[in-house]
């Protein structure tokens, strides 16, 4: 975690709370255990914000008559392949941070009189970035599968099973 100013232990003053816990005046609350935050890949963020996971889960549930119980369900290669096909059918596209920054830089650089000298190199760089995106579904498959396997995705799929069970109970089937 980043702190604006780390106060050395030798300068920290100890206080005791009403419940008897010792705390120090180091400028704020510090967690007992620090966990490094993880940044999602650009493709994962776009898939989340464009509701691709939710839409796929809804369609998946509608198209599968039987789904294994929650404890036995996981995203296997077949489901992931179906997800990739779903994205293709939906014409899913996204922009990476590098693409956006390069575009902004290029627009700014166009104002420079020497832009013509670097224009081809900037276009080559843009193409390299676009080409690298083509492999993102494979490169970040582990992360994407983890998101697909999250509770919200699973709840969407298993809601159908719950409804079927409820319907059977109502009809006394």
Short mmCIF file of the C-alpha atoms (twelve columns), coordinates in Angstrom:
data_MODEL
# 
_entry.id   MODEL 
# 
loop_
_atom_site.group_PDB 
_atom_site.id 
_atom_site.type_symbol 
_atom_site.label_atom_id 
_atom_site.label_alt_id 
_atom_site.label_comp_id 
_atom_site.label_asym_id 
_atom_site.label_seq_id 
_atom_site.Cartn_x 
_atom_site.Cartn_y 
_atom_site.Cartn_z 
_atom_site.pdbx_PDB_model_num 
ATOM 1   C CA . UNK A 1   0.000   0.000   0.000   1 
ATOM 2   C CA . UNK A 2   1.136   3.507   -0.668  1 
ATOM 3   C CA . UNK A 3   1.253   5.964   2.188   1 
ATOM 4   C CA . UNK A 4   1.976   9.642   1.737   1 
ATOM 5   C CA . UNK A 5   4.472   9.763   4.603   1 
ATOM 6   C CA . UNK A 6   5.632   6.761   6.564   1 
ATOM 7   C CA . UNK A 7   6.276   7.689   10.182  1 
ATOM 8   C CA . UNK A 8   9.193   5.729   11.664  1 
ATOM 9   C CA . UNK A 9   8.270   3.370   14.518  1 
ATOM 10  C CA . UNK A 10  10.599  5.281   16.832  1 
ATOM 11  C CA . UNK A 11  8.491   8.448   16.428  1 
ATOM 12  C CA . UNK A 12  5.067   6.803   16.697  1 
ATOM 13  C CA . UNK A 13  3.230   7.376   19.958  1 
ATOM 14  C CA . UNK A 14  1.266   4.444   21.399  1 
ATOM 15  C CA . UNK A 15  -2.304  4.890   22.661  1 
ATOM 16  C CA . UNK A 16  -4.719  2.408   24.165  1 
ATOM 17  C CA . UNK A 17  -8.350  2.180   23.047  1 
ATOM 18  C CA . UNK A 18  -11.223 1.754   25.515  1 
ATOM 19  C CA . UNK A 19  -11.146 -1.963  24.741  1 
ATOM 20  C CA . UNK A 20  -7.446  -2.167  25.571  1 
ATOM 21  C CA . UNK A 21  -6.031  -2.418  22.058  1 
ATOM 22  C CA . UNK A 22  -2.766  -0.593  21.407  1 
ATOM 23  C CA . UNK A 23  -2.790  1.764   18.427  1 
ATOM 24  C CA . UNK A 24  -0.153  4.129   17.059  1 
ATOM 25  C CA . UNK A 25  -0.426  7.657   15.666  1 
ATOM 26  C CA . UNK A 26  1.112   6.924   12.267  1 
ATOM 27  C CA . UNK A 27  -1.378  8.923   10.264  1 
ATOM 28  C CA . UNK A 28  -4.227  6.514   9.648   1 
ATOM 29  C CA . UNK A 29  -5.517  2.998   9.801   1 
ATOM 30  C CA . UNK A 30  -3.220  0.279   8.549   1 
ATOM 31  C CA . UNK A 31  -4.491  -3.191  7.736   1 
ATOM 32  C CA . UNK A 32  -3.233  -6.141  9.759   1 
ATOM 33  C CA . UNK A 33  -2.402  -7.906  6.511   1 
ATOM 34  C CA . UNK A 34  -1.526  -5.990  3.365   1 
ATOM 35  C CA . UNK A 35  -2.705  -7.497  0.101   1 
ATOM 36  C CA . UNK A 36  -1.265  -6.367  -3.182  1 
ATOM 37  C CA . UNK A 37  -4.039  -5.105  -5.431  1 
ATOM 38  C CA . UNK A 38  -4.283  -6.691  -8.852  1 
ATOM 39  C CA . UNK A 39  -5.143  -4.812  -11.998 1 
ATOM 40  C CA . UNK A 40  -7.380  -6.601  -14.448 1 
ATOM 41  C CA . UNK A 41  -6.338  -6.856  -18.088 1 
ATOM 42  C CA . UNK A 42  -7.991  -4.306  -20.388 1 
ATOM 43  C CA . UNK A 43  -9.963  -7.043  -22.126 1 
ATOM 44  C CA . UNK A 44  -11.411 -8.258  -18.810 1 
ATOM 45  C CA . UNK A 45  -12.501 -4.749  -17.845 1 
ATOM 46  C CA . UNK A 46  -14.234 -4.243  -21.184 1 
ATOM 47  C CA . UNK A 47  -15.926 -7.641  -20.950 1 
ATOM 48  C CA . UNK A 48  -17.242 -6.645  -17.511 1 
ATOM 49  C CA . UNK A 49  -18.363 -3.130  -18.416 1 
ATOM 50  C CA . UNK A 50  -20.057 -4.251  -21.644 1 
ATOM 51  C CA . UNK A 51  -21.932 -7.000  -19.714 1 
ATOM 52  C CA . UNK A 52  -20.508 -9.760  -21.897 1 
ATOM 53  C CA . UNK A 53  -20.189 -12.157 -18.946 1 
ATOM 54  C CA . UNK A 54  -23.784 -11.594 -17.868 1 
ATOM 55  C CA . UNK A 55  -25.175 -11.835 -21.414 1 
ATOM 56  C CA . UNK A 56  -23.265 -15.045 -22.067 1 
ATOM 57  C CA . UNK A 57  -24.430 -16.579 -18.779 1 
ATOM 58  C CA . UNK A 58  -28.046 -15.759 -19.615 1 
ATOM 59  C CA . UNK A 59  -27.786 -17.320 -23.077 1 
ATOM 60  C CA . UNK A 60  -25.836 -20.284 -21.743 1 
ATOM 61  C CA . UNK A 61  -28.520 -21.012 -19.151 1 
ATOM 62  C CA . UNK A 62  -31.294 -20.680 -21.732 1 
ATOM 63  C CA . UNK A 63  -29.590 -23.056 -24.178 1 
ATOM 64  C CA . UNK A 64  -28.676 -25.867 -21.765 1 
ATOM 65  C CA . UNK A 65  -31.384 -28.142 -20.442 1 
ATOM 66  C CA . UNK A 66  -29.226 -29.678 -17.744 1 
ATOM 67  C CA . UNK A 67  -26.434 -28.009 -15.846 1 
ATOM 68  C CA . UNK A 68  -24.297 -29.783 -13.226 1 
ATOM 69  C CA . UNK A 69  -24.845 -28.834 -9.574  1 
ATOM 70  C CA . UNK A 70  -23.075 -25.672 -8.393  1 
ATOM 71  C CA . UNK A 71  -20.386 -27.613 -6.531  1 
ATOM 72  C CA . UNK A 72  -19.521 -29.570 -9.698  1 
ATOM 73  C CA . UNK A 73  -19.747 -26.704 -12.172 1 
ATOM 74  C CA . UNK A 74  -16.639 -25.011 -13.553 1 
ATOM 75  C CA . UNK A 75  -15.630 -23.215 -16.718 1 
ATOM 76  C CA . UNK A 76  -13.992 -25.838 -18.907 1 
ATOM 77  C CA . UNK A 77  -12.416 -25.442 -22.345 1 
ATOM 78  C CA . UNK A 78  -15.735 -26.147 -24.108 1 
ATOM 79  C CA . UNK A 79  -17.578 -23.393 -22.220 1 
ATOM 80  C CA . UNK A 80  -14.673 -21.017 -22.791 1 
ATOM 81  C CA . UNK A 81  -14.730 -21.828 -26.500 1 
ATOM 82  C CA . UNK A 82  -18.474 -21.105 -26.517 1 
ATOM 83  C CA . UNK A 83  -17.744 -17.801 -24.782 1 
ATOM 84  C CA . UNK A 84  -15.170 -16.833 -27.432 1 
ATOM 85  C CA . UNK A 85  -17.667 -17.726 -30.188 1 
ATOM 86  C CA . UNK A 86  -20.287 -15.624 -28.404 1 
ATOM 87  C CA . UNK A 87  -17.906 -12.644 -28.421 1 
ATOM 88  C CA . UNK A 88  -17.257 -13.122 -32.141 1 
ATOM 89  C CA . UNK A 89  -20.998 -13.242 -32.864 1 
ATOM 90  C CA . UNK A 90  -21.469 -10.045 -30.857 1 
ATOM 91  C CA . UNK A 91  -18.617 -8.297  -32.724 1 
ATOM 92  C CA . UNK A 92  -16.976 -7.543  -29.377 1 
ATOM 93  C CA . UNK A 93  -14.250 -4.909  -29.632 1 
ATOM 94  C CA . UNK A 94  -12.272 -2.951  -27.088 1 
ATOM 95  C CA . UNK A 95  -9.431  -0.475  -26.791 1 
ATOM 96  C CA . UNK A 96  -6.365  -0.998  -24.675 1 
ATOM 97  C CA . UNK A 97  -4.783  1.652   -22.513 1 
ATOM 98  C CA . UNK A 98  -1.826  1.730   -24.932 1 
ATOM 99  C CA . UNK A 99  -4.129  2.268   -27.914 1 
ATOM 100 C CA . UNK A 100 -5.892  5.160   -26.227 1 
ATOM 101 C CA . UNK A 101 -2.647  6.791   -25.130 1 
ATOM 102 C CA . UNK A 102 -1.049  6.347   -28.556 1 
ATOM 103 C CA . UNK A 103 -4.108  7.865   -30.218 1 
ATOM 104 C CA . UNK A 104 -3.996  10.868  -27.880 1 
ATOM 105 C CA . UNK A 105 -0.257  11.270  -28.458 1 
ATOM 106 C CA . UNK A 106 -0.669  10.988  -32.242 1 
ATOM 107 C CA . UNK A 107 -3.382  13.671  -32.252 1 
ATOM 108 C CA . UNK A 108 -1.121  15.924  -30.217 1 
ATOM 109 C CA . UNK A 109 1.946   15.145  -32.375 1 
ATOM 110 C CA . UNK A 110 0.081   16.089  -35.570 1 
ATOM 111 C CA . UNK A 111 0.476   19.707  -34.497 1 
ATOM 112 C CA . UNK A 112 4.268   19.394  -34.658 1 
ATOM 113 C CA . UNK A 113 5.918   20.436  -37.945 1 
ATOM 114 C CA . UNK A 114 8.071   17.285  -37.929 1 
ATOM 115 C CA . UNK A 115 5.106   14.903  -37.615 1 
ATOM 116 C CA . UNK A 116 5.579   13.544  -41.145 1 
ATOM 117 C CA . UNK A 117 8.986   12.199  -40.087 1 
ATOM 118 C CA . UNK A 118 7.478   9.905   -37.439 1 
ATOM 119 C CA . UNK A 119 3.993   9.273   -38.799 1 
ATOM 120 C CA . UNK A 120 4.928   5.884   -40.319 1 
ATOM 121 C CA . UNK A 121 6.590   4.726   -37.086 1 
ATOM 122 C CA . UNK A 122 3.513   5.690   -35.075 1 
ATOM 123 C CA . UNK A 123 1.333   3.748   -37.511 1 
ATOM 124 C CA . UNK A 124 3.653   0.714   -37.168 1 
ATOM 125 C CA . UNK A 125 3.384   0.948   -33.382 1 
ATOM 126 C CA . UNK A 126 -0.401  1.186   -33.626 1 
ATOM 127 C CA . UNK A 127 -0.453  -1.968  -35.763 1 
ATOM 128 C CA . UNK A 128 1.782   -3.820  -33.265 1 
ATOM 129 C CA . UNK A 129 -0.641  -2.964  -30.477 1 
ATOM 130 C CA . UNK A 130 -3.643  -4.108  -32.544 1 
ATOM 131 C CA . UNK A 131 -1.895  -7.366  -33.437 1 
ATOM 132 C CA . UNK A 132 -1.057  -8.054  -29.791 1 
ATOM 133 C CA . UNK A 133 -4.760  -7.723  -28.878 1 
ATOM 134 C CA . UNK A 134 -5.653  -10.652 -31.126 1 
ATOM 135 C CA . UNK A 135 -4.142  -13.068 -28.608 1 
ATOM 136 C CA . UNK A 136 -5.646  -11.461 -25.489 1 
ATOM 137 C CA . UNK A 137 -8.472  -14.000 -25.137 1 
ATOM 138 C CA . UNK A 138 -5.842  -16.728 -24.882 1 
ATOM 139 C CA . UNK A 139 -3.207  -14.768 -22.983 1 
ATOM 140 C CA . UNK A 140 -5.693  -13.738 -20.292 1 
ATOM 141 C CA . UNK A 141 -7.848  -16.880 -20.439 1 
ATOM 142 C CA . UNK A 142 -7.079  -17.793 -16.822 1 
ATOM 143 C CA . UNK A 143 -8.287  -14.411 -15.575 1 
ATOM 144 C CA . UNK A 144 -11.342 -14.448 -17.859 1 
ATOM 145 C CA . UNK A 145 -12.264 -17.990 -16.768 1 
ATOM 146 C CA . UNK A 146 -11.974 -16.910 -13.129 1 
ATOM 147 C CA . UNK A 147 -14.391 -14.053 -13.762 1 
ATOM 148 C CA . UNK A 148 -16.747 -16.374 -15.637 1 
ATOM 149 C CA . UNK A 149 -16.637 -18.704 -12.654 1 
ATOM 150 C CA . UNK A 150 -17.550 -15.960 -10.207 1 
ATOM 151 C CA . UNK A 151 -20.702 -16.204 -8.175  1 
ATOM 152 C CA . UNK A 152 -22.706 -13.735 -10.298 1 
ATOM 153 C CA . UNK A 153 -22.138 -15.813 -13.437 1 
ATOM 154 C CA . UNK A 154 -22.918 -19.034 -11.638 1 
ATOM 155 C CA . UNK A 155 -26.042 -17.524 -10.038 1 
ATOM 156 C CA . UNK A 156 -27.362 -16.584 -13.465 1 
ATOM 157 C CA . UNK A 157 -26.885 -20.123 -14.728 1 
ATOM 158 C CA . UNK A 158 -28.273 -21.804 -11.628 1 
ATOM 159 C CA . UNK A 159 -31.270 -19.482 -11.378 1 
ATOM 160 C CA . UNK A 160 -32.731 -21.488 -14.253 1 
ATOM 161 C CA . UNK A 161 -32.247 -24.731 -12.321 1 
ATOM 162 C CA . UNK A 162 -33.878 -23.195 -9.244  1 
ATOM 163 C CA . UNK A 163 -36.860 -22.064 -11.331 1 
ATOM 164 C CA . UNK A 164 -37.246 -25.536 -12.839 1 
ATOM 165 C CA . UNK A 165 -37.177 -27.082 -9.372  1 
ATOM 166 C CA . UNK A 166 -39.722 -24.543 -8.070  1 
ATOM 167 C CA . UNK A 167 -41.994 -25.225 -11.029 1 
ATOM 168 C CA . UNK A 168 -41.822 -28.960 -10.361 1 
ATOM 169 C CA . UNK A 169 -42.714 -28.394 -6.705  1 
ATOM 170 C CA . UNK A 170 -45.689 -26.180 -7.635  1 
ATOM 171 C CA . UNK A 171 -46.961 -28.759 -10.158 1 
ATOM 172 C CA . UNK A 172 -46.223 -31.600 -7.744  1 
ATOM 173 C CA . UNK A 173 -44.425 -33.389 -10.583 1 
# 
